[in-house]
Amino acid sequence: MPRFAANISRMFSDRPFLDRFDAAAEAGFWAVESLFPYAWNISDLRERLEANGLTQVLINSPAGVWKHGERGLAALPDRRAEFRDGIHMALDYAAEIGCNRIHLLAGRVPEGESRERYWWTYLDNLSWTASQVQGTGVEIMLEPINNRDVPGYLLSSTSYALEALESVQSHCLYLQYDLYHALRMAEQPEDVLRRHLKRIRHIHVAGMAVQGAANEIPAFDRLFTLLDQLDYDGWVGRAA
């Protein structure tokens, strides 16, 4: 059976954020992930992790202004300085709380803009990020996010993520595979896992009832059995 991490940005939402570490441990989790820890003091986060014997396995890079629809800065040509400041902050947090994986949010291409310009900015920032984490033990995750829910998201399919990994060769860069987004993109998760598991370092499962999905939702027990058969040793993040 895979190792599960609780996404405490999504789970235990009836509790204040810091108390969710306690809730995760009480529920039997050994690891947690969270979207954006930057509103909280590093020492408070570390204290809760240590008090509960938890490992922080994933955080996101800063997204920009979330309420304005921003979903990452890595591809935005006019936000390079802000993006790089955000990566430095993410690395500081990761180092202090013992987290060795950061999901790098790509960002959205505005309607009418050239995708190519954003793509090359993304690859440049991805290469720079890989150089920053070299030797730190931190791995950078690329997660495809479907463009039905997030229109214009640059990395909207697994094929785009794999193209980026091929373009920027680094042992610090890996795929983060979210089954919800995969189904929204009409992918076959079992096929992707069989073909590309060596590139995958983190997997997400969540509420999987996708209305109008082009393919059937794989039974979780079958998927978890497949991960065991393939010797997957990463974490599976749960959002519910």
Secondary structure, DSSP 8 states (H G I E B T S, - for coil): --EEEEETTTTTTTS-TTHHHHHHHHTT-SEEE-S-GGGS-HHHHHHHHHHHT-EEEEEE---S-GGGT--BSTT-GGGHHHHHHHHHHHHHHHHHHT--EEE--B-B--TTS-HHHHHHHHHHHHHHHHHHHTTTT-EEEE----TTTSTTBSS-SHHHHHHHHHHS--TTEEEEEEHHHHHHTT--HHHHHHHHGGGEEEEEE-----TT-SS----HHHHHHHHHHTT--SEEEE--
